[in-house]
Amino acid sequence: VSDAEHWFPSHVRHLAEEECWEILADHDVGRVAYCDDRGPVVLPVNYSLDRQAILIRLAPYSRLAVQLEDALASFQIDEYDNFNQSGWSVLLRGKATHVETAAPSAEGDQPFPWAEGERSLLVRITPDEITGRRLLPA
Amino acid sequence: VSDAEHWFPSHVRHLAEEECWEILADHDVGRVAYCDDRGPVVLPVNYSLDRQAILIRLAPYSRLAVQLEDALASFQIDEYDNFNQSGWSVLLRGKATHVETAAPSAEGDQPFPWAEGERSLLVRITPDEITGRRLLPA
């Protein structure tokens, strides 16, 4: 029994990796997660894709930046329709690393945070695994 | 610098605990998170409130049910508006426990999963901490 079961055992369709990447490319807000000694922390972030990795922009000495330095991390995105009781979710599990500013990505690929403030640190979440599911309407 | 900073440093308003509970009472889909040896896992779930705790209904021997037995766990909910670049998020950190079926909650308070299938196990997430933020439109 997989994790998918909790949400949608009967009308579930597993998404191919390619579909997961298409969904990620079509959106710009998701959730980053990390673990500390009190368990998981899940926080919304603006993001962009850099090939097959997630990029987020943070203030260099924020708590999130410190937690996402060479650490296990996940990125999650979902959408659901209350009327149809349907939806989808994508979970990317991997490792977060700080990106050396000496080797920036192309400007067009950078995440654009809605909030202002100094966000000179780019963090990359590189996947070890990406999984997705779609719950079809009943 | 708090975690809030990553999303909305300037127009951020911290939500009072009471506001967080009101938001949780007004919704029925959120995300549960746990940690395993590969880091955090974040999955959408239907939920309900039982006083100041989250209830979710699972199949008894699913991976999620096994992971949420006497474990650190979090529950997260958020909403955002792409047009206004605004939104809010609530994070509840605490512990997940299996609820003895000998002592069920009132039927009206039970979570109603959209998916069918046997979901005889009730899991409660009891908070140690609940925090929320609202990002006001620019």
Interface residues (C-beta under 8 A of the other chain):
Chain A: V1 S2 D3 E5 H6 W7 F8 P9 S10 H11 V12 D28 V29 R31 A33 Y34 C35 R38 G39 P40 V41 V42 L43 P44 V45 N46 I56 L58 A59 Y61 S62 R63 L64 A65 A71 L72 A73 S74 Q76 D78 Y80 N82 Q85 S86 G87 S89 L91 R93 G94 P113 W114 A115 E116 G117 D128 L135 A138
Chain B: V1 S2 D3 E5 H6 W7 F8 P9 S10 H11 V12 D28 V29 R31 A33 Y34 C35 R38 G39 P40 V41 V42 L43 P44 V45 N46 I56 L58 A59 Y61 S62 R63 L64 A65 A71 L72 A73 S74 Q76 D78 Y80 N82 Q85 S86 G87 S89 L91 R93 G94 P113 W114 A115 E116 G117 D128 L135 A138
